[in-house]
Amino acid sequence: MLKFAKQTRFFVKTLPKSVSNFEDGKQLIRSSGSIGANYIEANESLGKKDFIMHLRIAKKEAKETRFWLELIDTKDNQELEKIKNDLIDETIELMKIFGSIIEKTK
């Protein structure tokens, strides 16, 4: 998840400059970092309920990250679109992984 957060930050740095990309980029950076932070918290949990709660938050943050990615305007730059779509695919995979772990833990 650290790699994903770093890739997201690199992506934001390369975006065309606009007010919406600036604001959406800030939100994207926050939510992408929160995925990993909550995963770390889950692994340091105080018990099963705490573990599941942090994984649910990580899953929610992945969903939010996907939302911010979808709002980003790449100005039809094909290279940026590919990176954006790859990051969206990664958020979907993270949501599936967290969902699976949550279900198996219950």
Secondary structure, 3 states (H helix, E strand, C coil): CHHHHHHHHHHHHCCCCCHHHHHHHHHHHHHHHHHHHHHHHHHCCCCHHHHHHHHHHHHHHHHHHHHHHHHCCCCCCHHHHHHHHHHHHHHHHHHHHHHHHHHHHC
